[in-house]
Amino acid sequence: MKYGDRTNGTVERLDEKGRGSWDGFVVPFAAIGDEVSATFVKRDKGKKVLRLEEVLHPGPDRVSTPCPHAGVCGGCLWQHISYDAQLILKRDAVNAAFESAGIETRIQNVTPCDKVLYYRNRMDYCVGWDGKVGLKEYGSWNRYLDLSTCMLLDKETPQILASVRDLMRELKLEPWDARSQNGLLRYVVIRLGKNTSERLVMLVVSDLKKIDEESRDIIREVLSPLCTSLLLGEQPLITDISFVKTTLPLHGNPWLEEEVNGTIYRIAPNSFFQTNTGMAAKLQDAVLHYLSDIQHSTFNIPHSILDLYCGLGFFGVALAKQNPNVRVMGYELDAEAIELAKHNAAVNGVADRCTFESGPAEDLSWKDEKTDAVIIDPPRSGLHPRVIKTLLEMKPKRIVYVSCNFRKFVQELRDFLPFYNLESTQALDLFPQTPHVEVVSMLKLKD
């Protein structure tokens, strides 16, 4: 098959990436049962990847999409699939992962999200070499969409993006070109305090020195009415990331605050925070429920709970606040996040029972710790092998594992099951309109 060849087919299933699939073909933005006409564009690990050209006959789960960019934008892969069907697909995918690993556990359902649009609290909008401000096309690293709307963050977002475009023209802010690795403006990062009504806007540039004082004043005048915090951030590396090395506040605080289940969190521009605030509250409830009997148990004190990959203390601070008889030790690679965790513990009145340290999780020495329970919330890549090794050596009585990559979790679970029982697993939909789903599980040490 040659590039540009066209073929027709009926989608039989969705692959692990959430793309329609049949007979060795995959096509993004398709639903099961769709009869489609599509064009061959590339090969991917033995599969022929197609571009959807036309839905000849829609499958039973296909719905109309509210966003005009759906079907091209990389932000939402499943907006064309009914939400009820999305939940079933995610449940079945989690159960298929357990089945393929020979693990008997099955989930009955996925906890749905109350808001399937405008649910995110952070978006990193990229600036393309051609001056477009928005998101990349699905599957592309250098094709950009000039977004007229975005139904992931909030209804005010398009006005902010339009204002940035105006500033680019007025101030002649050169867009970053990832091909030649030249230019100035790279990203527009927007973060929301959904429960505090705070909004942080950060323009990420390659060199802060290239924005003079007069330009900064104009940026402040245009954008500060649209947010509570406005920053410039510098990322000089050629790597395509929105993480910044230096920030320059132009308006308000160089952070925002959010409240989840009565706990206040300070969040910096670079900080990781669960991107779905409403579902983060339910995820936090699930984790704390798995540890709810801790105050009535014989857990060791101090430092009875170890919060690995603790970030800014999302789980640990809430646990200490809910349970006055326990202590929490948090460990996290990001030193800035650790300082935020200390602040969050103090603001919530639990600093005397929370200790936070910075370093790689795999380097943590437990020789002086008497830890009976561990919360682990690793990145999508999963646990470092040395973390698994240490957990199995120390054998805490209970492990609560939060995973944004259930396939990786199931793979790692096979290392734990000779020593632990998988007492409970539940899935929560933190990512509507996408194939992703969050899984939280409790493991108990075997007698």
C-alpha positions, 0 to 999 in steps of 0.5 A: 500500500502506498501513501495516499491510497484510499480504502474502505472498511468497518471498524471492529475494535479500538486499539490500545491508543484508542484508534479504530482498528480492523484487519491491520488498519488503524484510523484515529477518530473512528468508533466501533461499527463505523464504516469509513473511507480513509487514506493511508498515511504511514506505518506504525509498528506493523499497522497501516495508519489511515486518515479518516476522510468520510464516515459512510455509515456511523456506528451505534456509539458515534455522536455529533461533536460540539467542538469544531476542531474535533477530528483533527485536534490532539486534545480530544480523541474520543469526542465523537463517541458517546460518553456512556460508550466511553465508560464501557470502553475504559472498563473493558480495557482495564479488565482486558489488561488484568485478563491478559496478565492472568489476574482474576481481578475485574472492575464493574464500572468506571466512576463517571466524571460529572463534567465531560467538557470544560473539566480540566484545570490546566492546558499548555497551548503551543505557539506554532512556527506559523504563528498559530496559537492552540494545540497540535494536530493529532499525531503531528509534531509540527502542524498546529491548530489556531484554536477558535475555541477549546472545550477542555478548560473554560469558556474564557480561554479563546479570549486569552488566546486571541489576546495573545495573537494580538500581542504577537502582531503588535509587539512582533513576538516571533513564534518559536520554530521547533524545526529551526530552533529559533524564535521567542514565544513558545507556549501559553500556559493557563491554570485554573483554580476551579474552586477558588476562581483563580486563573494563572496565565504564563507566556513561555519564551525562549529568552526573557531578555528579548522582552523589554520593559515597554513590551512587558507593560503592554502584555500586563495591560492586555492580559492582566484583566483576564487572570489573577496571576500573570507571568513570563516564563523562560525555557531556553532549551530546544526541547519542546516542553512548557516547563520553565527554568525562570519566572518573571511575575507581571501581575498577582502572585506567581502561583495560584491556590486551589481547594479540594475537599476542604484542603488548600493547595498552593500550586506553582506554574511548573507543579504537577496537580491532578488536571481534573479538579472535580474528579481529583476530589473523588480520587482523593476520597478513594485513597483516604478511604483505603486508609480510613481505618488507620487511626484505629490500627496499630500502625507505627508512629512517627512516619506511619504513612510514606507518600512516594511521588508526593508532589505538592502533598495532594494526598499526604496533607489531606490524610494528615488533616483527616486523621490526627493520629497519623504522621506522613512522610512525603518524598518527591524528586521535584524540590520546588514541589517539596517546598510547596508541600511544606507550605501546604502542610503549614497552611492546613495546620498539619506541619507538625505531622508532615515531613517532606524531602526531595530526591529520586524515589529509587534513592530513598533509604528506609533503614530508619523508617518504620512504615506500615502503609505507602501511597504511590502515585508514579508518573505514566512510566510507572515505578522505577525497578529499584522502588519495586525492589525496595517495597518488596524488601520492606514489605509495608502492610498496605500499599495504595497505588494510584496509576494513570497508566493501568497497563503499566500498573498491571504489569508491575502488579505481577511482581507484588502478587506473590507477597500481596493480596489485591484487596480492591481496585476502582477506576475513575474517569479523570480524562473524558473524551480520551482513552485514558483512565485513572486506577487506584488499588489497595494491596495488603501484605499476605499473612 
